[in-house]
Every structure is written in C-alpha cells, then in structure tokens.
C-alpha cells in the first residue's frame, strides 16, 4: 500500500498563476485534510472532507478551493497564487482508527515568486 | 479556539532520556498526539493518548497527561542520534476535527 501520495514534490509558481496539488490515498479512509506548514510553525488546517461530495473550511481557507469526487482523491486548487501561499502543503487522511489518528503524505513544497 | 504551545528546542546527550513538553488550552480536546518530522519529510505519527488516560507507554516512548493542568509530555528513553527531529504536539476534539498543532520542538542530540 502506498498510503498517502502527493504530487508534485516541488513547484515554483509566478504570482497570479494557478495550480492543483494532488492527493491520493489507498487507505480507504473517509476523512481527508489539507494543511500548510510555514517555516518555524506548526501545521494549519486549510480544508477537510468527511467523504465524497462533502468539504468544509478549516482555519486558513482563503485563496484555496477543494473538491472530493471520490474517496481516494482530494485535490487542492490555488487559483491566483500569491507570495503568502509559499509554504509546504501536507495532505492527511483519517477517521478509521481507535485514536482517530491522521496519516500524512510527504508534502508539496510550493514557492510563489 | 485551541492553542497548543511547545518549547522550540531541547538538547540532550545520546543515551539520556528526552522529555518534550506541551500545553494546550481547550479542555474539550479528546485526543492528543505526538508526531515526528525529519528534515524534508512528512509527519510520522508516534503515539496518541485519550484525554481520559494519564499515561501511555510504547517501547521507548512514554506519554504523560495532566488533564487538570492541560499539560502533555513525551519521554524518549535512551535517546539515539536517529531521534534527532522536530516533534509536534497536536490536539483534536474528535470526529472529523482537524488537528491543532504546536510549533514543534527541535530535539538536538549531543554525542
């Protein structure tokens, strides 16, 4: 099992460009999450989903959109990239364990210039 | 909302025990977690504890929870160079709640 996979690993965008960060899981978890990690900080929740067709905002949703058409995939879209979106983005899944644990992908490092 | 605080750095000698501390503010947090992040990598779940527990032990790891003071600690016995990483404390209320993370503690191992 691959667990949680994210593509791309690295990306540089120009201000105003758009892109989609991909996240796929083969753990059959219902819950999926997107977090961002800024330098020297903990992770902050951007969006989450409790199942296909259901998404909700987290703490820092502005400038992002998500969709959840299948259990496996939870892409994160940046429409108009801004330097403030320079960060490392982590996708996570959860909802199946006794401890409600979340399992993280390897991350996408995004730089907006 | 929830706020999670950790000290930023901890330096220990190889072979000693490491104790990483964390405080949280929301008494309704049901689950408390410790994650490990090595350079350039994602977060690896180390262990978790329910809010109705005082202690949990898992091999070299011991988690202590003082719910009254909202204080959580992670003890790593016999610290090795491979334990060098950033350790994040996180709290969640349960269900589909996202995790609230501290800023992470850099564990530095001295030979």
Interface residues (C-beta under 8 A of the other chain):
Chain A: X31 X33 X35 X40 X41 X42 X43 X44 X45 X48 X50 X58 X59 X90 X92 X95 X99 X100 X101 X102 X103 X104 X105 X106 X107
Chain B: X1 X4 X30 X31 X33 X35 X41 X42 X43 X44 X45 X48 X50 X88 X90 X92 X94 X95 X96 X98 X99 X100 X101 X102 X103 X104
